[in-house]
């Protein structure tokens, strides 16, 4: 007899096991499925299509027969006595329900060495892929300044990660419409029929998710407000009308059995949703939905940032048009133009502030949440390895390999956290962060990168230090990635009443026309320098390579500190990027 415990992430492994087993093994298989009630609801029917063995739900008093698969029901414990199943109600306790423990214990007692036990859970590769997905989502969110390419790359990455047939984004407009702004895999007919939906006139699952009309107590909604279903035909046939509400059933009519609708939110406001669909059953497990919910937060922030940047760009274009048209005619408009310039500067500063706050929040979440969890798992893996090694078990080497893999993941999470939140996570301020940046570039790109600074160079205001760090990070990163440099030098010094930050390299130098063709990176560097009152110069070095120099007068440092203190006094608390 074989007892198998399956987590939500291990359902795919169970499918593969049953698909490859012959129909006559001489063994009876008892499966404790994942706690997700939705995945349990149609598991018997789904598994029956994959194996030649009969698949049934376990019942009390049922005698186990060879070449059969038995699925344990919910909220029960099970034991095996003389080959007969004994089902017992779940005990009243606040502890996590683990029916597999009782099953495997009773199997060992009843069958001795003729009992086999196994646990199927999410693979290490799936954990690595989730980390890589989170990293790619972050890169995409910060790469684009236009909405169309941002959404298009997000759709492609989500479709790749979920390995689904179709994915798309519905974005809520001012009139209540939720058209698809980007999609892949949906047919043209499906798009034309579904894109005109409105939350004001249409009642469906998409409207429910965007309006927040979801109930996490129902098995097809998550606590994050998402809807997901891994068998739409079974869902429509078995769920009561009161539970499922009004639905248009378009995904099921199109042949999609697995569907996920994940809200895109920022600041408590819903911007739209992610729509994932696939004709296979069990294609969007709850773990995938949770990963999409985390990605939706990054997408929401990116959409807000691009909208702000578009407003700034439009404001800049409108301002320049007005200047050209009115300068020769209306001298009295000077005051109004100056006010608009100040508003433009305020919006630019707000963009930098929102971006930096989001970077820090993500960095701190990685460091304090994910990093601590991986560190705990690595420690437990080390203990397991030691115990196995003491007992000379052959699995000790595998335990050591898992522990090493977890430590690698921990180092990756910490490296991401340091890059996103370099100053707030360290006690040594800007010089320490720049020294660590040089070390990271050296290890990542294999270039000789050094940091030098004198003791007089200090930055008391964390917001100013953050802008300077980002300028050094962008300059040195460009030198390592694009300029083919083998040596990079970062310096922080105080000369002539100015704090001077310089980044020099021995690379191929600047491309022709960089002054007029400067990309988003150079544009943001100029924004950062202007925000703190510093000057930025990018020059070719006589001996070859490029020199980026930032000069911050002491008067600007004092003015920035005065403005920061005034802002904190008026708000009652520090909500700036250095928080």
Beta strands, then each sheet from edge to edge (+ up, - down):
strand 1: 2-6
strand 2: 28-32
strand 3: 54-57
strand 4: 68-71
strand 5: 76-81
strand 6: 84-89
strand 7: 116-120
strand 8: 166-172
strand 9: 178-184
strand 10: 227-229
strand 11: 258-266
strand 12: 269-278
strand 13: 448-453
strand 14: 487-495
strand 15: 498-505
strand 16: 535-540
strand 17: 546-553
sheet 1: 3+ 4+ 2+ 1+ 7+
sheet 2: 5+ 6-
sheet 3: 9+ 8- 12+ 11- 10+
sheet 4: 13+ 14+ 15- 17+ 16-
end
